[in-house]
Amino acid sequence: MKWINRGTTAGKAAVNAGLRNGDVVIAANGVAVPENNAAFNTWVKLNHEVGEALELSVLRGGKKIVIELPLVE
């Protein structure tokens, strides 16, 4: 994530889940995800529904961490 829009519901959920500016999302629920934000957002909308949670594998400072992200509108 280059940046997180903290003024939106989705941005607030991302921050509350633990995502930080500069995190690199590499997988969701064990599936490699598209590298750009628009493609990732489209992939999420086509494959998941509001109310579900995604298990995101994230690179932060060279280390892989896992974050559970609830999907909101």
C-alpha positions in Angstrom: 0.0 0.0 0.0 1.5 3.3 -1.0 -1.0 5.0 1.2 -4.2 4.3 3.1 -7.1 6.7 2.8 -8.0 6.9 6.5 -11.1 9.1 5.7 -13.0 6.1 4.2 -14.7 3.2 6.0 -12.4 0.8 4.1 -9.3 2.8 5.0 -10.3 2.9 8.7 -10.9 -0.9 8.7 -7.4 -1.4 7.0 -5.7 0.7 9.6 -7.6 -1.0 12.5 -6.6 -4.4 11.1 -2.9 -3.4 11.2 -2.1 -2.3 7.7 0.4 0.5 7.4 1.5 2.8 4.6 4.3 1.0 2.7 3.1 -2.5 3.4 3.2 -4.8 0.3 0.3 -7.2 0.1 1.5 -10.4 -1.6 -1.4 -12.8 -1.0 -4.9 -12.9 0.2 -6.2 -16.2 1.7 -3.1 -17.9 0.3 -3.7 -16.7 -3.3 -1.2 -14.3 -5.0 -2.8 -10.9 -5.6 -2.4 -8.4 -8.4 0.3 -5.8 -7.7 -1.5 -2.6 -8.4 -4.3 -1.2 -6.2 -7.0 -1.0 -8.9 -6.5 -4.6 -10.0 -6.4 -5.8 -6.3 -9.6 -3.9 -5.5 -11.3 -5.5 -8.5 -10.1 -8.9 -7.6 -11.5 -8.5 -4.1 -14.9 -7.4 -5.3 -15.1 -10.2 -7.8 -14.1 -13.0 -5.4 -15.3 -11.9 -1.9 -18.2 -10.2 -0.2 -18.7 -7.5 2.4 -18.6 -9.1 5.9 -16.0 -11.7 5.0 -12.4 -11.3 6.3 -9.3 -11.7 4.2 -6.1 -13.2 5.6 -3.5 -10.9 4.0 0.2 -11.9 3.7 2.1 -8.6 3.8 5.8 -7.7 3.5 6.8 -5.0 6.0 10.4 -4.1 6.4 11.5 -7.2 4.7 9.5 -9.5 7.0 6.3 -11.4 6.1 3.4 -10.9 8.5 -0.3 -11.9 8.3 -3.2 -9.5 8.9 -6.8 -10.4 9.0 -8.8 -7.7 7.2 -12.6 -7.4 7.5 -14.2 -6.4 4.3 -16.5 -3.3 4.6 -18.4 -1.2 2.1 
